[in-house]
Amino acid sequence: MAAHRSPLLNRRILLASLLAPGPSWAQTGMPAGSSVQRLATDFYAARGGRRSAWSGPARQEAIRALALADRHGLPAPDGLALDEAELTRAILTLAEALAHGRVDPATVETLWEMDRNHIDTPPLLAKAVEDGTLIETMAGLAPQDRGYQGLCDGFLRYRGIADRGGWPAFALGATIEPFASDPRIPAILPRLRVEGDLSDAAASMLYPSAVEYGSVLQEAVRAFQVRHGLEADARIGPATQRALSISAEDRARQIALNLERRRWLKRDVAPERIEVNTAASIMVYWKDGRPVHSMRVVTGDADNPTPSLERPFASVVANPPWTVPTSIAQREILPRGPAYMRANNMTIQNGMVVQRAGPNAALGQVKFELQDSYAIFLHDTPSRGAFDQSFRHLSHGCVRVQDAVGFARLLLAPDPDRLARFDEALDSGRTVRVATGRPIDVRLLYWTAFLDGQGRVAFREDIYRRDARLAEALGIALRLPRPDDRRADANDVGP
């Protein structure tokens, strides 16, 4: 019987296997129960009370519209078997998932302060049914940016790989050094080839059963390591092995989770903005709607995760002092005694530990002030060696910026007078706040699957366990290895 299934049915069966086991839409996500009934009431009210929406061509269009779920990593029922009420509920449920996501981020995120997307779907769909534009309208509810649409393509690609049997399992074990021999080498070749890290031309130079880890394969492993944010040294050590051990099914599931996170967010973003991917510890500056500058950052460790938030800033502070949060002061500074505080230029002012500005101060030479409830900000650091590491989840939650002074100058460059005041303040050592002259949005985002600069799907470990919590809420069976249990240096007390 399976041989006679339609391609669409086969895709839905595979999608269900990727997103299962778990509750049905009636039990998880949004809308459910009375919520979808209210949406249905609003939908028919927008149609002037007419109860039959899905007769003739409209029904066929609705069935095709449900098939859109496939591309977005969303489940949907087979519309052929649904009556009027069921088809209405299915269309509204999918529309809500595309427009707002399946779950409320407040139920799965503890550190989340971002602007949600808001679309009144029932009247929009009612008009689309009348106009015969249901499919286009439904597709337009999802994010249209390259990052989201590229991940949709990536989801279909990885799901297709899983449908064809995936790639051979990789067994964890001793580190495989360059030019060594190891019986696990043959299992790596098809994986690197199907993901695009090993070109067909390079693969033709290798024997599929060879166990030698030669230079051609090393270059492919380096490409794999770069795409996963790992040290690109061609050594197949613990972190690289963890990435190699993940199946195509789980990569598809991980992409589906990141698509869900993106659907939560408002669609209109500022053409000038700063975006930090806290999972990847990478920052990108956007100007006129284009990414023009990227740099490495240091973000919070597993015990001190950087929040997901969206807030503007409008000034930079040259030579900033640091008012130490009470938790850090009590846990990491005061127990070390007065001698430690004197050595680090710290005093107590109004009951708070304050570190004076200086070349070795924790905030470095510049701070970018945000207006958020978590007291999170971007700043310089004297500990610049961390930017050379592949693992950069080392702070107490704030974001340390590589070449922060150069970045501040870039932001102030449109106004030579402001730039001159900033440079003068740096040279003098005085603490001076310099307005940027315009608000600049900062978005701290958590993407464990995203498009890299070459348009490839890149992955990162779930350092904050947010993928795990979201997968549980969605009923998605996700099997990702736990990241290394690494923490910040005990001597690094900076924010």
C-alpha positions, 0 to 999 in steps of 0.5 A: 500500500505504501508504494501507492501513497501520494507524494504529499501524503508521504511528506506528511507522514515523514513530517509527523514522524519528525515532530512526534511523539507529542500532543496534537494541536488540540492539546498544545500550541495555539490556538486550542479549545475555546480559542480556536472557536472564538477565531472561527466565530470571528471568521464567519462574522467577517463573512457576514454570517455565511456558514459555508466557506469551503465549497467548490474551488474554495475547498480545493484552495483550502486543502492546498493551503494546508499543505503549506505547513510542510515547508514551515516545519508545522503539522497539519491534518489531511484536508480531504477528510475534513468537514466544514467546521474541521477545515475552518479550525485547521486553516485558522490553526495553521494561520495562527501558527504561521503568524504568531507561532504555536506556543506563547514564548512566555510559557517556555522562556524565562528571559525574553523581552521582545516584540511579538507579531500581531495579526488579526487572522480571521478577517484577513482569511475571510477576505482571502477566501472571497478574493480567491487568494487564500494560499498567497495570504497564508504564505504571507503570514510567515516571516518573509526575510531571507533568514526564515525562508532559507531555514524553510529550505533547510528544513525541507533539505534535512527532512529529505535527507532523513527520508532517504535514510539519513547518514551513517551513525558516528560512534563517539570515542577517542580523538581522530588526529589528522593523518591517523587511521580510524575505522570510523572514517568511512562513516564521515564521508557520506555525512560531509558530502550530503551536507555540502562540506565535501564537494563531489569533486573532492569526494571522487578523490577518496575511497569510500572504505578508506580509513586514513584521515588524509588532507582532502577529508581534513579540509571538509572537516574544517568546513564542517567545524566552521559551520558548527562554530567549532575550532577549525583544527581538523582534529575530530575531538569531543565537540566535533564528534558530538556534532557528527553524532546528531542525526538528520532527523534531529537536525530537521527538528532543530531547524523547526524549533528555530523557525518557531522562534522566528514566527514569534517576532514582529516582521518589521525591523529597523533598517539600522540595528545590531543583532546578536546571536547569543547561541553563536556568540556573533554580532552583526550590524545592519545599516539600510537593511543590509548586514555591513559589519560582523564581529565576535562577542562573548555572551553569558555562560550556562549559569548566567544566560544572556536574555533574549530582548529587543531594546534601543540604545542612544548613547555610548559611554567612554571610560565607563565605571562599573556598578557591580550587581549585588549578586556578583559582588556578594558571591565573587568580590566581597569574599575576596577581601579589601586587598582584592578590591584595592588591586582592582580599583574597586570601592563601596559607594552607597552600599554598592561595589563600584569599579572605577574606570581604567584600562583594566576595568571590566567594562573596558573603554566603552559601554553601549547602554540599553534600556531593558529590565535585565540591566544588560548592555554591550561593552568592551573588555580587557580580556580580549583573548576570549574572542580568539576562542571558538567557545565564547559563552563566558560572561555573566550575561552581558555582551562583550564586543570585539573591537568595541572602540572601533565599533563605537567609532563606526556608529558615531562616524556619521557625525564628525563632532560626536566622533571627535568628542568620543575620541577626546574622552578616550584620550583624556580618561574621563567618563563621558556619555556621547549620544549617537544622535539616533536610537539604534535597535539591539536584538539579542536572539537565540538561534541554534540553527541559522543561515551563515554568510554563505547561505548554508544552514549553520548549527550551534549547541543548545548552551542555554537548553532553550531548544530542549524546553521548546521541543518539550512544549511542542511535543517534538522528540529532540535528541541532542547531546548535552554541551560541555559543562564549561563555565566562566573563569573564576577570576573573570568577574566582569558582567 
